[in-house]
């Protein structure tokens, strides 16, 4: 029976996978018909093969038809609403969360709209006052959540969010009535407020992430350190947290009292899942643990693989698009590694007699097993693999268990008797300090992670997967695994060293691909400067992109950080960048009246990370290894773009100019007032805008190469007019949206 359930669950999930990645909507009924034909064939076969084929084909056919009906309904409703302004009534289903540009809050569309389902409503700070159950009504612009500027994305639809809503004018707010539906979320929110009081801003952001997965105000520095160390997963509620909760309940109830344990633990798991808004990883863990708890009571042995497959079927039955979610894929991949590979790895190690060392070996084995399966996904979605993760897990997982339990008790007691809660919170603070300190130390170690900005690394990953797959599919032999591990480590060292050759030249420059933004490396003789770091594409973090590239080339710190002007697409990545890399000096212009908020943010970051901030009011020149950098102060008035800095870098007879986002008029002022040389490379102004890179500048400087830092945008960048001007000048053009990061090296 157990194996039959696993076959049905896997086949049903395969139908959802095909509907998301392989087959267009119109092809799903035809594919279901083909699966039904296989079902008929299975009925003709006898024995185990016929049964397996019948079960798999039948479940696949049902899944494909279900996905077709589900997606037809959703897409039809979205098509009738997308791009329109309509009067809509919605109900808030969770608390507001901050993005890089505005606030947003999950809602449920009510009434007679063409689509009754989940959406994401965007707005300002007023959304923070809303609670689950509150209702909003007014005219709203609806946009399809499955794509941004024509680029398909799964981030929203995997969560069951089909539309993005933007209020057009005033919106009426009706406070929600008390409802059991939202009680777990409201309770978690109040516990989070108690955590803020007990722990203070420094620690509470981490503790709320650990307890509830609430990363709405998570410190970017902590987030960066945890990600780089490979333990960011402890802030995403999942099976780890369910295990903590189950262990806590079992401590008081007793593991031997199975009926009582199941009767208490299963409702607690359900309530916990509702309290954290039902992320896929949490639903998966709750379903699996519930089956494990119920199995012995029903006279069935618990089977991990079947429980995992059944949990996946439950999620895709609720929403077939969920299978495209990053969280779901990572959660199920890590569990597959834990069940299939970790025991083999654990058996490979000699067993120490000391219980502490046994725990270390077990943690190392589980960490390596999970990493082996999740590494391709980490490379695909996050562009990196943390090599420090096994050590970080050994040092922090046991502490995270203690911190979780101390956090639960402290906030619960803090709501009733604050002094006692504050006393217990001392343990939570100690655990938090340890985890954050370890992650910070590990993330500062050179080569603690590898980044797939290294073009050779993808080939290494294929080799590593092939090597260990061979070991797993052939007869077990300890020496074979050891040899595969040694060769994989050796080839990784060699592959990681290849890009570092670029810093060995006389001069190295690179326009880093940060989407619709700018970030340019200038380096020579071991010294490095970065000009700007920002992106207006919300799905890209310029700070991570820049730090990944710099670490790949072997630059683990910056001598100079230069900000041409205070616009988000040139500066909003500085928080993550400075969290990951040390910088000594930040050069920036005096802010204009309209950019005081971003200037204050930049100044606060400089103060936090100990970076000297220098305002450029007159031209200055400083050495950069064997090169020389000249910063030109603003040449005129006219707004933030025009009152920014320009950067000229000279290495022998090689010259590179960066003009930021200044317009043609100010380019003429720059070329008339400053002694500009003939250029080898021009970083094209304002991302290729038609109002920059003027004929006058091109004739004055005669650049040979133009590099356009550009990404998805609604401005028409780069403009055909600007590119034609450069082509007529005889320039060779490179674009980061087409070629990716553009790197050049003077040997």
GUDOSE-27430 format. One record per atom (N, C-alpha, C): x, y, z. Coordinates in steps of 0.05 Angstrom, whole numbers, plus 5000, padded with zeros to 4 digits. Layout:
XYZ ...
***
This chain:
501749765000 500050005000 501750255000 503950245016 505650485019 507050544992 508050334979 509350374953 507450464932 504950364932 502950454913 502450754916 502250844941 501751124947 504051294936 506451194939 508751354930 508751374900 508051164886 507951164856 505851364847 503451354859 501351544852 502151834857 503351884881 504152154888 506352264869 508252094862 510352194844 509352244816 507552074807 506452104780 504652354779 503052394800 501352634800 503152884801 505252884816 507053114817 508553154791 509052934777 510352954751 508553104731 505953074733 504153214716 504353514720 504553604745 504853884751 507553994741 509553824743 512253904733 512153944703 510853764688 510653784659 509054034652 506954094667 505254334661 506754594665 508754594682 510254844688 512754874670 514054664663 516654684650 516754574621 514954404614 515254264589 513054304569 510554304577 508254294559 506754554560 505954664536 504154894536 501354804545 499754994553 497154934564 495454774545 495454844519 493754704500 494554414496 497054344503 497954064499 497353884523 496453994545 495953824569 493753614564 491453684552 489453464547 490553244529 492153314509 493253114491 495152934507 496853064524 498652904540 497152724560 494852824570 493152654587 492052414572 491352464547 490452244530 492552034526 495052124521 497251934518 497651774544 497451914567 497751774592 495551564596 493051634588 490851454590 491351204572 492651244549 493251014532 495250824546 497150944560 499050784576 497650634598 495550764609 493950624630 492650374618 491550404594 490350164581 492449944576 494850034568 497049834564 497749694590 497749854611 498449734637 496349534646 493849584639 491849384647 492149124632 493349134608 493748884593 496148724603 498048864615 500348724626 499648594652 501048384658 500548244683 502848284703 502248244728 504348254748 504948544757 507348564769 508148814782 508449044761 509548974738 510049184718 507449314709 505449144704 502849244696 501549424717 501849344743 500749494764 502049774766 504749774766 506250024768 505550204745 505450094720 504850264697 502050374699 500150214708 497350304710 497050524731 498350484754 498150694775 499450954766 501850934754 503251174746 501851314723 500951164703 499651294680 496951414688 495451274705 492851384714 493151644730 495051644749 495551884765 496552114747 498252044728 499252254709 497052374692 495252204682 493052304666 491152484682 490552404707 488852564724 490252834730 492852824736 494353064742 494353264719 494853164695 494953334671 492253464666 490053314669 487453434665 486753634687 487553574711 487153754733 488654014729 491153994721 492854234716 491654394693 490654264673 489354404651 486954564660 485254444676 482854584686 483654814705 485554754723 486454964742 487655204728 489455154710 490855374697 489055524678 487155384665 485255514647 483555714662 482655624686 480955814702 482656054711 485056004721 486756214732 487556414709 488456304687 489456474665 487056634653 484756514652 482456654641 481656894659 481656844685 481057064703 483057284703 485657204702 487857404700 487657564675 487057434652 486957574627 484757784626 482457724641 480257914641 480758154660 482758134677 483258344696 485858494691 487858354680 490558474677 490458714658 491858924666 492059164651 489659354653 487759284671 485359444674 485259574701 483859804702 483259934727 480359874734 479959734757 477259654764 476759704794 474259724801 473559744829 473659454840 475359414860 475659154872 475459164902 474458954914 474458914943 476258684949 478058724968 480058524976 480158495006 481058265015 481458215043 484358155048 485458285068 488258245075 488657965087 490657815078 491057535087 493657505103 495357705104 497757695120 498657975126 500958005139 501958265146 503658375124 503958635124 505558775103 508458705104 509758705082 512658665080 513958875063 516458945068 517759155054 519359045030 519459185008 521159124986 523159364983 524859344963 526859554959 525559824951 523159814941 521960064931 519460144945 517759954955 515260024968 514359804986 512159845000 510959635016 509059465000 508659215008 506659044995 505358875016 502858775009 501458615029 499758405013 499758155022 498157945008 495157995014 493457964993 490558004996 489157784981 486557764986 484757574972 482557734959 482257704932 480157854918 477457744925 475557924931 472857844940 470857914918 468357834923 466157924907 465857784880 464857934860 464257834834 466357884813 468857924821 470957974802 471357724785 472557764761 473057534743 474757324756 476357404775 478157204788 477957244818 477057044832 477057044861 479456884870 481557024879 483956884888 485857084900 488256994904 490357144919 491657344900 492457574912 493857774897 495857914917 497558084906 499458234922 498858534917 498158674938 497458954936 499859134944 500559324928 502859494933 501859764943 503459894960 502760154971 504960264987 504260455005 506260595021 506260495050 507260655068 507460585096 504760525109 502660625097 499960585109 499260285110 500560125094 499959835095 500859705121 502759825135 503659715160 501559705181 499559875179 497359895199 495259675195 495459525173 493359325167 493959055180 491858915186 492058645198 490458445181 491158195182 489557995168 486658005175 484958005155 482058025160 480958305153 482658505152 481858775144 481058765114 479058925107 478158935079 478659205067 479559215041 480059455026 478259465002 477459694994 475959714969 476559984955 476659974929 477260214914 478160134886 478760334869 479660284842 482560204843 483159984830 485859874830 486659784802 489259834795 490359734770 491459454776 490659264759 491458984762 493558914740 495658774748 497658684730 498058384734 498758244713 499257954714 501757904731 501557734751 503757674769 505657474758 504957354735 506757134724 508957244706 509057504702 511157614685 511657904693 514157994689 514858274692 516158374667 514958574654 516058674629 516458454608 514558264608 514658044589 516457814596 517957834619 519657624628 518157444648 517757184642 516257004660 517756974687 516156984708 517256934735 515356754750 516356604769 514756414784 514556494813 515856714821 516056784850 513256824862 511356944847 508756994858 506856754853 506756654829 504856444823 505456184839 507956144846 508655904863 507355934890 506856184899 505556234924 502456254921 501456214897 498656244893 497756524890 499556704882 498856984878 498757034848 496357124838 495957134810 495957414798 495557614815 495457894805 497058074824 498158294813 499358504828 497458744826 496658864849 494659074850 495959334859 495259554845 496259814851 493960014854 493360104878 491060284883 491360534866 489160624855 489060874839 487261074854 488461224872 486861404889 486361294916 484361404929 483661334956 482461054957 483160904979 482160634983 480760635011 478360525011 476860505037 477860265052 478160295078 479060085096 476860015115 476159755117 474159655136 475559465155 475859535181 477159355199 475859075200 477458875201 476458605201 475258525228 473358345227 472258235252 474058005261 473757935287 475357715298 474657455283 476657315275 476257065260 478356865267 477456615271 479356395278 481256355255 480456425231 482156375207 484856515210 484856765220 487356915221 488556925250 487356785268 488256795296 491156705299 492056485286 494856405289 496856615279 496256745256 497956955246 498057195265 495757275275 495657495293 497157435319 496957185328 498457105352 501457125347 502357025324 505157035317 506157325314 504457495304 505157785302 505557905329 503757845348 503957945375 506457835389 507057585384 509557475395 511957615383 511857685357 514057835345 514358115358 512158245364 512358505378 513558475405 512858255419 514158195445 517158155442 517858015420 520757965415 522258235411 520958425397 522158685393 522658815420 520858795439 521158925465 523358775481 523358515480 525258365497 528058365486 528358355460 530958315448 532158565437 530558765431 531559005418 532058955388 532359175373 532559165344 534958985335 537058995351 539558855342 539058555340 537658435359 537358145359 534658055349 532558215352 529858125347 529358055317 530758195299 530258135271 531157855264 533357765276 534157485272 532357295286 531557355311 529857165326 527157135312 525957345302 523357325289 523657155263 525957185250 526357015226 526656725234 528056675256 528456395265 525856265274 524256415289 521756305300 519456295280 519156505264 516756525247 517356555218 519956565210 520556615182 520056895174 519657085193 519057365188 521657515182 522157555156 524657695149 523957975137 521658085145 520758335133 522658565141 523858565164 525758775172 528458655179 529158435165 531658295171 533958465162 535958485180 538258655174 539758545150 540358715129 541758615105 544458495111 545858605132 548458495139 548258215149 546358165167 545957895178 545157705155 543357795138 542457635116 544757555098 546557745092 548857685075 550757485088 551357525114 553157345128 552057065129 549457035136 548256775138 548256635111 547656785089 547656665063 550456575054 552456745059 555156675051 556156435067 555356415092 556256195108 554655935103 552555965088 550955725080 548955635101 548155815119 546155735140 543755915140 543256045117 540856225116 538356055118 538555795113 536155625114 534955615142 536455685163 535255675190 533255895194 533256095177 531256315179 528856265162 528756035148 526455955132 525055725145 522755765157 521455565173 520955315156 521755085167 521754835151 521754605170 522754375160 522854135177 524654165201 526754325198 528554375221 527054495244 525354695239 523854825259 521654645270 520454485253 518454295262 519754085280 522254015274 523753835291 524253955318 524954205319 525354345344 522754335361 520554405348 517954415362 517154135372 517553935354 516753665362 518453565385 521053635385 522853555407 521953685433 521153935431 520154075455 517653945467 515853875449 513353745458 513953465470 515653315456 516353045465 517753055492 519253265498 520653295524 518653295547 516353435543 514453455564 512453225564 511853115541 509852895539 511152625543 513552595532 514852335532 514552195505 516752105494 516751985467 515151715467 515151585490 513851325491 510751335490 509651575497 506751605497 505851705470 505851515451 505451585423 502751715417 500651605428 498051715422 497752005432 498652055457 498552325468 500352505452 502752415445 504652575430 503352655403 502152465389 500852525363 498552715367 496952675388 494552845393 495353135398 497653175411 498453455417 500153565394 501953405383 503953505364 502653585337 500853415327 499653465301 498053735300 496253785320 494954055320 496954285323 499054235339 501154445342 502554505315 503154295300 504354325274 502554475255 499954415256 498054545238 497854845246 497654905272 497555185280 500055335274 502355205277 504955335270 505055395240 504155205224 504155245195 502355485188 499955505200 498155725194 499455995204 500755985227 501856225239 504056345221 505456185206 507656285189 506756305160 504056305155 502856345129 503356125109 503755885118 503755645101 505855645079 508455705083 510355675062 510655385054 511555325030 511655055020 513454875037 515754975046 517554815063 516254735089 514554905100 513254845125 510954645121 509454685100 507254495094 508454215089 510654205074 511953945069 512753815096 514053965113 514953855139 512553765156 510453935157 508153865174 506753615164 506453585138 505253345127 506953095133 509553115129 511252885133 511252795162 511552995181 511652925209 509052815219 506852925208 504152825216 503852535208 504852465184 504652185175 506452005192 508852115199 510651955217 509351905244 507952105255 506652075281 504251895279 502851895257 500351735255 500951445247 503251405233 503851135222 503650915243 505150935265 504950715285 502250675297 500650895300 498050875311 496050735293 496650745266 494950605247 495950335239 498050255253 499249995247 500849985221 501950225214 503550245190 506350335197 508350235184 511050335188 511350595173 512650785185 513051035172 515251005150 514751125127 516651105105 517251385095 519751465098 520551745092 520051815063 520751645044 520451705016 517551735008 515851565019 512951585013 511751835025 512551905049 511652145062 512452395047 514952395037 515952615021 514352644995 513852424981 512352424956 509452514961 508252424983 505452494989 505252794995 507252905010 507253185017 507453354991 509053264972 509253404947 506653404932 505253174932 502653154918 500653344931 500653364957 498853544971 499253834962 501753914960 502454194952 501654244924 502254064905 501554124877 498654084871 497253934888 494353914885 493054184893 494154314913 493054574921 493754784901 496054764888 496954964868 499154834851 498454754826 500554634809 502954804804 502555074805 504855254801 506855244824 506055134847 507855124870 510454974864 510254784845 512654624839 514854784826 514255024816 516255194805 517555384825 516655364851 517655534871 520455454881 522155654885 524855594894 524855464922 523155564940 523055454967 522255164967 520155094951 519354814949 521454644938 522754724917 524854554904 527154514923 528054724937 530254694955 529454514979 527054544989 526154395012 526054095005 524854024982 524653744975 527353624967 529053794954 531653694946 533353634971 533253814991 534853765015 533853515030 531253465030 530153225043 530952975028 530952995001 531852764985 534752704991 536452914993 539252865000 539552755028 537952845046 538052755074 537352455076 535352375060 534452095062 536151905045 536951995021 538251815002 541251805005 542452045009 545452055009 546652075036 545452215055 546652245081 547351985095 545551775094 546351525107 548851395094 549051415068 551451305054 553951455062 553751725064 556051875072 556851815101 554851785118 555351725146 556751455149 555851265132 557151005134 560051005124 560651205107 563451225097 565351305118 564551465138 566351565159 566751345180 569151335191 569551155215 567951265238 566951085255 565151165277 566851225302 566951475311 568451535336 566951435360 568351385382 567051295406 565751515422 566751755419 565751985433 563152075421 561152125439 558452195429 558452475416 560152655426 560352915414 561452895386 563552735382 564652695355 562652555337 561052375348 559052235332 556952445322 556252635339 554452845331 555653015309 558253075311 559653225290 559553075263 560152815264 560152655240 557352645228 555352615245 552552605235 551752865222 552353085235 551753355223 553153395197 555753315196 557253345172 556153175149 555252935156 554152755135 551552865124 549752955142 547253065133 547653325117 549553485125 550053735110 551153675082 552953485080 554053415054 551953275036 550253115049 548152985033 546153185022 545353375038 543553585028 544853755007 547353835012 548854004993 549153864966 549553604966 550053464941 547653484922 545153494934 542753504917 541953794912 542353974931 541554254928 543554424913 546054324909 548054494896 547254584869 546154414851 545254524825 543154744827 541354714846 539254914850 540455174861 542355154879 543755394890 545255534868 546455384850 547955504828 545955644809 543755514804 541755624785 540455874795 539555864820 537956084831 539556304846 541756214859 543256404875 546056454865 546756324844 549356374831 551756304848 551356144869 553656084886 553155824901 555355714912 555255484930 557055554953 556055534977 557655595001 559355355009 561955375008 563755165017 563955155047 563155375060 563355385089 560955265103 558855185087 556355085099 556754845117 558254635110 558554415129 559654495156 561754665156 562854765181 560854935196 559455105182 557455285194 555255115207 554354905194 552254735205 553254595231 555754505230 556854365254 556954565277 557654805272 557955005294 555355125303 553355125286 550955295291 548355135294 548054905283 545454775284 544554705312 546454605328 545654545356 544954795371 546355015365 545755275378 543055385369 542355345343 539855435334 537555295347 537855035354 535854895370 535455025397 537655075411 537455205437 536255485435 537055635414 536055905411 533055905405 532155715388 529355695382 527755645407 528555455423 527055385448 527155625467 529455755471 529655985488 527856215478 527756245451 526156455440 523156405444 522356155441 519456085445 518656145474 520256055493 519656095521 519756385529 521756525519 522056805527 519756985517 518956955492 516757125482 514057045494 513756775499 511256695511 511056795540 513256775555 513256885582 513157185582 514457305562 514557595561 511757725558 509957585546 507257685543 505657685569 506457495587 505057465612 506557605635 509157555637 510857665658 513457755647 513658005637 515958105623 518658065637 518858105664 521558065676 522557775672 520857575675 521757305671 522357255642 520757365624 521357335595 524057465589 524757695601 527257825595 529557655605 529157515628 531357335639 531857105620 529756975610 530056755592 531256845565 530557105558 531557215532 534657235532 535857235556 538857235556 539956995542 538656765545 539656525531 539256555501 536856665493 536456715464 538456905452 539157115467 541057315458 543857185454 544557005474 547156875472 547256695447 545156545442 545056375418 545156535393 543656755392 543656925369 546357045364 547657135385 550357245382 552257035370 552156795380 553856585370 553456525340 550956495332 550356435304 551256665286 550656905293 551357135277 554357185276 555657135298 558657165299 559956955282 559056705284 560256485268 559856545238 557456625231 556856675203 558556915193 558957115209 560557345201 563557265197 564557105215 567357015213 567756835188 565956645185 566256465162 565956615135 564156815134 563756955109 566057145103 567757195122 570157365116 572557205107 572356935108 574556775099 574656765068 576956825056 577156815027 576356535017 574856524995 573956284982 572156115000 570656245017 568656105033 566356005016 566156124992 564056044973 565156064945 563855934926 564655964898 562156074883 562756234863 560656384849 560656314819 558356284808 558156204781 558356434761 559356664771 560456864753 563056754741 564256564754 566456414743 565456234721 566056284695 564756134674 565655844673 567855774686 568755494685 567455324706 566055454726 565055304749 562755114741 561155184721 558955014714 559954744703 562254744690 563454494680 564354324704 565454464724 566354314748 563954184762 561754324763 559354224776 558353974762 558353974735 557553744720 559353504726 561953564727 563953354733 563453234761 563053414780 562653324808 560153144810 557953234798 555553074799 555952804785 557252804762 557752554748 559552364764 561552474778 563452304793 561952164816 560352314831 559052194854 556652024846 555452094823 553251914813 554451644805 556851644793 558151394787 558651234812 559551364833 560151224859 557551114870 555351264868 552851174880 551550934864 552050924838 550750724821 552450474818 554850474828 556650234826 556950114854 557949874856 558149744882 559649924902 558649934927 559850114947 562750034954 564450244956 567250204963 568250464975 569250454999 570050705013 572150854997 574150704987 576350844973 575350994948 573250894935 572151014911 571051294918 569651314940 568551574948 570751764956 572751664969 575051834977 576451944953 576951784932 578251874908 576552084894 573952034892 572152234879 572152494894 572152484921 572252734937 574852884932 577152734932 579652864928 579952994901 579052854880 579152964853 577253204850 574953184862 573053414860 574253654874 575453624897 576653844911 578953964895 580653794884 582953894868 582054044844 580153944829 579154084805 577754344813 576454354836 575254604845 577354814850 579554744863 581754934867 582755044841 583154864822 584254954796 582255134781 579755054781 577655214767 577355494781 577455494807 577155754822 579555934816 581855824810 584255984806 584356114778 582856004759 582956104732 582156394729 579956484741 579256774737 581156964751 582656864771 584457044786 586757134768 587157004746 589257094727 588757374718 586157454717 585457714707 586557944724 586957894750 587958104767 591058114766 592257934751 595157934749 596258124728 594458234712 595258414690 595958694701 596758864683 597459144690 594959304698 592659244685 590159384691 587859204684 585859204701 583459044698 581059224702 579159224683 576659374686 574359194677 572059234690 569759064683 567159214689 565359204669 562659304674 560959054683 560359044708 559058814720 556058824713 554958594705 552158574698 550458594722 549158824727 547358864749 544558934739 543958864714 541358934702 541359234695 538959364699 538659644692 539859814715 542459834714 543959974734 546859994726 548660034745 551460064739 553159974762 555359844756 557459774775 559959704759 562059864762 564459834745 566859804762 568359594757 570859534771 573259664757 575059794772 577559894762 579759784781 581659644770 583659514788 586359514774 588459544791 591159534781 593059494804 595059314800 597159274820 596159194847 593959044849 592858954874 590959154887 590759394876 588859594887 586259584870 583959624883 581459604869 579559834877 578059924857 576060124861 573460034847 571160094859 568660034846 567060294843 566160344819 564660574813 561660504811 560060594830 557260544832 556560254838 554160204849 553259934854 550259954859 548659924837 545759944840 544359824816 541759764820 540159644798 537259714803 535759784782 532959834785 531259584780 532559354773 531159104770 530858964797 528458934806 527958844833 528858554837 529058394816 529858114819 532858084820 534358304818 537258304820 538158464843 540158374858 541358534879 544158604869 544558864864 547058954852 549358894871 548858914897 550958864917 551958574915 550058384913 550858104911 552258054884 551258164862 552458124836 555258234835 555658464847 558358584847 560258434865 559358354889 561058204907 561757934896 559857804883 560357544871 562657564850 562357764833 564457804812 567157874824 567158054843 569758124856 571057894870 569557734885 570657504898 571657294878 570257264856 571057074835 573857154824 574257414821 576857504810 578957534832 578257474857 580257484879 580457754892 578557934889 578458194903 576658164927 577858154951 576358114975 576058374992 576758594980 576458854993 576859074972 575959314978 576159534960 577759764973 579559874957 580960114967 579160354965 577660364943 575960594938 573260504928 571160644938 568460614928 567560894919 566760914893 566061164881 563161164873 561661364882 558861394876 558461644858 557661594833 557361824815 555062004823 552761884832 550562054840 548561884856 546662024870 544861894888 542261804875 542461604858 540061484847 540161184853 537861064858 537760784867 539160594848 538960644821 540160454802 543260484801 544260664818 547160684821 548160644849 546260624868 547060614896 545560414914 543460294905 541860134924 543059864930 545359794918 546759544926 548959584946 549359834955 551559884973 551259735000 548759705010 548359575036 549459285035 548759135015 549658855013 552658845006 553559024989 556359034981 558159075005 557459275022 559159335045 558959125067 556658985067 556458755086 558258525078 558958505053 560558285043 563558355039 564058615033 566858695027 567558945043 569958955052 570959195066 571759405045 571259655051 572059875034 573360085052 575360215042 576860415058 575660695055 575260785030 574361055025 572061065005 570161235011 567861264993 567861554984 568061594957 567961854945 565161894934 563962124940 561162184931 560862474927 558862564911 558262844907 556662954931 556563214933 554763334952 551863284943 550063194960 547363124950 545763364942 544063324922 542063534915 539763524934 538063724933 535863744952 533963514950 533663394927 531663184923 532662904931 535162874939 536162604944 537262584972 536062724991 537062715019 536662445032 534462305025 533862045038 535961835030 536561815004 538561624995 541361705004 541861965005 544462055016 544761975045 542662005061 542861935089 543261635092 542061475075 542461185076 545361115069 546461245049 549261195042 551061285064 550561515076 552261615098 552061425122 549661325128 549361135150 550860875145 550860785121 552360535114 555360585117 556260815108 559160875111 559960875141 558260995157 558861015186 558760735199 556760575191 556460315203 558860135197 559860145172 561959965164 564760095165 564960325177 567560455181 568860545156 567360635136 568460735111 568661045112 570961145106 571261435106 569761545082 568061745086 566461865065 567462135058 568262175033 569462425024 567662545002 566762795006 565162934986 566963074967 566563024941 568263144920 567063404911 568363624917 567363894909 569264014888 571663894885 573463984864 574963744854 576163764830 577463534817 579663434835 579963164836 582163044851 583162804836 585662734841 586962504828 588362334849 588162074846 589561894865 590561654849 592761524859 593761294845 592161044851 592060864832 590760604835 592760394824 594460294841 596560114831 598260254810 598460134786 599960254764 598260444748 595760484755 593960664741 593560914758 591961094747 591261344760 588361414755 586961494776 584161564774 583761854779 582261984762 581562264765 578462284769 577662424790 574862474795 574262764787 572462804768 571663074761 569163154777 569363374791 567163484806 564863564787 562363594797 560163674780 560863924764 560063924738 560764154721 558464344717 556164294729 553864474726 551564394743 549464554742 546964494757 544964344739 542764264751 540664144735 539463894746 540063814770 538863574781 540963364788 540063144800 541862944810 543662824788 542562754765 544062644743 546362824735 545763084733 547563274722 549663374743 548963344768 550763434789 552363204801 552963004785 554462774794 557362794786 558862594793 561662574788 562162434761 564362494748 565462344725 568062224733 568761994721 571161854729 572861794705 575361874706 577261804684 579461634696 579861404685 582061224694 584061194672 586661234679 588761224659 590861024668 591560844650 593660644655 595560654631 597760804633 599560844610 598161004589 597960884565 596661014542 593760914539 592660784560 589860694560 588160874577 585860964566 584161144581 581261044580 579961054603 577160974605 575561194620 573261264609 571661484620 568861384628 567961474652 565261414662 563961684667 561661734654 560261984658 557761964674 557161734685 554761704701 552261734684 550361894693 547861934679 547562224669 549762374666 549462654657 548462664628 547162884621 545962914595 547963034575 547063074550 548863164529 549963444535 548263624546 549063894552 551463894572 551263724593 553363724613 555863564602 555463384583 557763254570 559363464555 557963654542 559363864528 560964044547 559664104571 561164254591 563664104600 563263844605 565563684614 567763684594 567063634568 569163624548 570463894542 568964104547 570064374543 571764474566 570964394591 572364494615 574764314623 574664064616 576663884625 578463784602 580863724609 582763624589 582463324585 580563244569 579962964565 581662854543 582862614547 584562494526 582862334506 584162234485 582862044468 582361784484 579961674481 579161454498 579461184484 580260984499 580060714489 577360604495 576260664518 573660554527 571960784539 569460794531 567460974543 565260804555 564760834581 562460714593 560060894586 558460794568 556460964555 554561094575 554061354572 552561504591 549661434593 548561434618 545761394623 544561144610 546160924611 545160664602 544360664572 545460844557 544860854528 542561044521 541861224539 539661414534 540261584509 538161664495 538561834471 539462114479 539162184504 539962454513 542762464524 544262254521 547062244530 548762144507 551362124512 553362034492 553062204467 553462454469 553062644447 555162634426 554562744403 556562764381 558962924391 558463134406 560663304416 562663144433 561662984451 563362824468 564862614452 563462484433 564762284417 566962404399 566462634387 568462764370 570762854387 570262944411 572463054428 574262824439 573162594444 574662374457 575362144439 573962114417 574461894397 574761614410 572761534425 572961264438 572961044418 574360824424 574460594406 572360384414 571760364440 569860164450 567860304468 565260224465 563160324483 561960084497 561660114524 560459904540 557860014552 555659884547 553059984557 552159804579 551859914603 550859764626 547859804627 546359584620 543459614616 542159344622 539559364629 537959124634 535059164626 533258994635 530459034630 529559304639 528259454621 527359724629 525059814611 523660024620 521460134605 522160404592 524760474592 525660734582 526560714553 526760474542 527760444515 530860454514 532160404536 535060394536 536060124527 538160104512 539560334499 537960424474 538060684469 536460784446 537960734420 536360694399 537560654373 539160904364 538161134371 539461384364 542261404375 542561344401 545161354414 547061154402 546060904397 547760704386 548660764358 546960894342 547660974315 549961184316 549761364335 551861564337 554561434343 554561234360 557061094366 558060924343 556260804329 557060634306 558260814284 557061044279 558261234259 561061324268 561561324294 564161404304 566161174300 565260944292 567060714288 567560554314 565760584334 566160444359 565060164358 566359984373 565359714378 563659734404 561259614403 559359644425 559059374439 558959384466 558459154482 556259224502 554359034507 552059084525 551958874546 551558954571 551458754593 548858594591 546758694579 544258534577 544558314556 546458344538 546958144517 549357974522 551558104530 554057954535 554557884564 552957984582 553457954611 555758134619 557158064641 559358234650 561458264628 562258514623 564258564603 566858634617 568858464613 571458494627 573658534607 575558714614 577858764597 580358764613 582558684601 585058644616 587458744599 589058914612 591658994599 593858824611 595158654595 597158474605 599658624614 
***
